[in-house]
Amino acid sequence: RKRSFPPARSTHIIDGQKVSSPHTVPVVNPATEAVLTHAPVATRTQVDTAVAAAARAFPAWAATPWSSRQGAVRALADALEAHRVGFVELLMREVGKDRGSA
């Protein structure tokens, strides 16, 4: 069954906020050369802002008890697993992987 994916929104999440991106690049299926979507490209300022935000957030994350961090990673893993079929299809289309490799 073919799934369609929504077009990428030209935004990033930086320091907890949606930030628009002025530029995008096409994401191309290498097998068909069809443009799947357009991905946002961050500006140098956006990258610098994101790196600074990550640096500010790191001490609190590092101080978070291991069991809480483990719970956050497990929640992410659960979300990925819940959408596994869609991610496999996306990987197959985006990078040309076969189902077994995706």
C-alpha positions as CSV (number, residue, x, y, z in Angstrom):
1,R,0.0,0.0,0.0
2,K,1.4,3.4,-1.0
3,R,1.4,6.1,1.6
4,S,1.7,9.7,0.8
5,F,3.6,12.0,3.0
6,P,2.7,15.6,3.7
7,P,5.0,18.3,2.2
8,A,7.7,19.5,4.6
9,R,6.9,22.7,6.3
10,S,9.8,25.1,6.0
11,T,10.3,25.4,9.7
12,H,12.7,24.2,12.3
13,I,12.2,23.9,16.1
14,I,14.9,26.0,17.7
15,D,14.9,26.6,21.4
16,G,11.3,25.3,21.6
17,Q,10.0,27.6,18.9
18,K,9.0,27.1,15.3
19,V,11.3,29.1,13.1
20,S,10.7,29.6,9.4
21,S,13.4,28.8,6.9
22,P,13.9,31.0,3.9
23,H,15.3,28.2,1.8
24,T,14.5,24.6,1.0
25,V,16.1,21.8,-1.0
26,P,14.3,19.1,-2.9
27,V,14.3,15.6,-1.5
28,V,14.6,13.2,-4.4
29,N,13.8,9.5,-4.7
30,P,17.0,8.1,-6.2
31,A,15.2,5.3,-8.0
32,T,12.7,7.5,-9.8
33,E,14.3,10.9,-9.5
34,A,10.8,12.2,-8.4
35,V,10.8,15.1,-5.9
36,L,9.2,13.7,-2.8
37,T,9.1,17.0,-0.8
38,H,11.3,20.0,0.0
39,A,13.3,20.1,3.2
40,P,14.1,23.4,5.1
41,V,17.7,24.6,5.1
42,A,18.8,26.5,8.2
43,T,20.7,29.8,8.0
44,R,24.0,30.2,9.8
45,T,22.2,32.3,12.4
46,Q,19.6,29.6,12.9
47,V,22.3,27.0,13.4
48,D,24.2,29.2,15.8
49,T,21.0,29.8,17.7
50,A,20.2,26.1,17.8
51,V,23.7,25.2,19.1
52,A,23.5,27.9,21.8
53,A,20.1,26.6,22.9
54,A,21.4,23.0,23.0
55,A,24.4,24.2,25.1
56,R,22.0,26.0,27.5
57,A,19.8,22.9,27.8
58,F,22.6,20.3,28.3
59,P,23.3,21.0,32.0
60,A,19.7,20.4,32.9
61,W,19.5,17.2,30.8
62,A,22.8,16.0,32.3
63,A,21.4,16.6,35.8
64,T,18.2,14.7,35.0
65,P,18.2,11.3,36.8
66,W,19.1,8.4,34.5
67,S,15.7,6.8,35.0
68,S,13.9,9.9,33.7
69,R,16.2,10.1,30.7
70,Q,15.7,6.5,30.0
71,G,11.9,7.1,30.1
72,A,12.3,9.9,27.5
73,V,14.3,7.7,25.2
74,R,11.8,4.8,25.6
75,A,8.9,7.2,24.8
76,L,10.7,8.2,21.6
77,A,11.4,4.5,20.7
78,D,7.7,3.7,21.3
79,A,6.7,6.6,19.0
80,L,9.0,5.5,16.3
81,E,7.8,1.9,16.6
82,A,4.2,3.1,16.4
83,H,5.0,4.7,13.1
84,R,7.5,2.0,11.9
85,V,5.6,1.2,8.7
86,G,5.6,4.8,7.6
87,F,9.2,5.3,8.4
88,V,10.2,2.2,6.4
89,E,8.2,3.5,3.4
90,L,9.8,6.9,3.8
91,L,13.4,5.5,4.0
92,M,12.7,3.3,0.9
93,R,11.6,6.3,-1.1
94,E,14.1,8.9,0.3
95,V,17.3,6.9,0.1
96,G,16.5,4.0,-2.1
97,K,16.7,1.3,0.5
98,D,14.9,-2.0,0.1
99,R,12.4,-3.0,2.7
100,G,14.8,-5.3,4.6
101,S,17.5,-2.6,4.8
102,A,15.1,0.2,5.8
